Amino acid sequence: MKVLDVSAIKDGSVIDHIDSKSTLKVADILNIQNEEQVVLVGMNLTSKFLGKKGIIKIGGKIIDQKEVNKIALIAPNATVNIIKDYEVVKKFKVAVPELIEGIVKCFNPNCVSNHHKIEAKLHVVNKNPIKLQCHYCERIMNSKDIVLI
């Protein structure tokens, strides 16, 4: 059996164990547009845990907490590896925070957060499957209702 190796990155971030169908959504969250960055996006890779998985490697970018929180909503099984000099210096599983502020828009068109300069605030009612409740209008949202800001 032939195995294709993917080259390592010197410094940057690797997001692994992404549910394959969510890989491009995660790539979109990371807003990868810098022409200097080395970026690898792999989809439908074999995974013992997920069956099929996605992976994203980004050279020269350390993802921030806001990006991690967004990824957790889209790909709750993902892991993040921070790479320095070709070594993993930090590895963690993403976690859905209890309170989500400023990264998800309330899906209720009449919500005050959609008409005034108020940052959307949602409480996590359930983490798997994801259910969010708007702090202002109290509407419950599930994963199909989530619109990231």
Residue pairs with C-beta under 8 A, 6 or more apart in sequence:
6 40
6 42
6 57
8 83
8 86
9 38
9 57
9 58
9 59
9 83
9 86
10 59
10 83
10 85
10 86
11 59
11 60
11 83
11 84
11 85
12 37
12 38
12 57
12 58
12 59
12 60
12 61
12 62
12 83
13 57
13 58
13 61
13 62
13 63
13 80
13 81
13 82
13 83
14 55
14 56
14 57
14 58
14 80
14 81
14 83
15 26
15 30
15 55
15 56
15 63
15 71
15 75
15 78
15 79
15 80
15 81
16 53
16 55
16 78
16 79
16 80
16 81
17 47
17 49
17 50
17 53
17 55
17 75
17 77
17 78
17 79
18 26
18 53
18 54
18 55
18 56
18 75
18 77
18 78
19 50
19 53
19 54
19 75
19 77
20 43
20 44
20 45
20 50
20 52
20 53
20 54
22 54
22 74
22 75
23 41
23 42
23 43
23 54
23 55
23 56
24 41
24 43
25 74
25 75
26 54
26 56
26 71
26 74
26 75
26 78
27 41
27 56
29 67
29 70
29 71
29 74
29 148
30 56
30 58
30 61
30 63
30 67
32 39
32 58
32 61
34 60
34 61
36 60
37 58
37 59
37 60
37 61
38 57
38 58
38 59
38 60
39 56
39 57
39 58
39 59
40 55
40 56
40 57
41 54
41 55
41 56
42 54
42 55
42 56
43 52
43 54
44 52
44 54
45 52
45 53
45 54
45 55
46 52
46 53
47 53
49 77
50 77
54 75
62 82
63 71
63 80
66 102
66 103
68 80
68 94
69 96
69 97
69 100
69 103
70 103
70 148
71 78
71 80
71 94
72 78
72 94
72 95
72 96
72 97
73 96
73 100
73 103
73 104
73 130
73 143
73 146
73 148
74 146
74 148
75 94
76 94
76 96
76 127
76 128
76 130
77 93
78 93
78 94
79 91
79 92
79 93
79 94
80 90
80 91
80 92
80 93
80 94
81 88
81 90
81 91
82 88
82 89
82 90
82 91
83 89
96 124
96 127
96 130
97 124
98 123
98 124
99 121
99 122
99 123
99 124
100 121
100 122
100 123
100 124
100 132
101 119
101 120
101 121
101 122
102 119
102 120
102 149
103 148
103 149
104 120
104 122
104 132
104 141
104 146
104 147
104 148
104 149
105 113
105 114
105 120
105 147
105 148
105 149
106 113
106 114
106 120
106 122
106 134
106 136
106 137
106 139
106 141
107 139
107 141
107 145
107 146
107 147
108 114
108 134
108 137
108 139
110 137
111 120
111 134
111 136
111 137
111 139
112 118
112 136
112 137
113 119
113 120
113 121
113 134
113 136
113 137
114 120
118 136
120 134
120 149
121 134
121 135
121 136
122 132
122 133
122 134
122 135
122 141
123 132
123 133
123 135
124 130
124 131
124 132
125 131
125 132
125 133
125 140
129 142
129 143
130 142
130 143
130 146
131 140
131 141
131 142
132 140
132 141
132 142
132 146
133 139
133 140
133 141
134 141
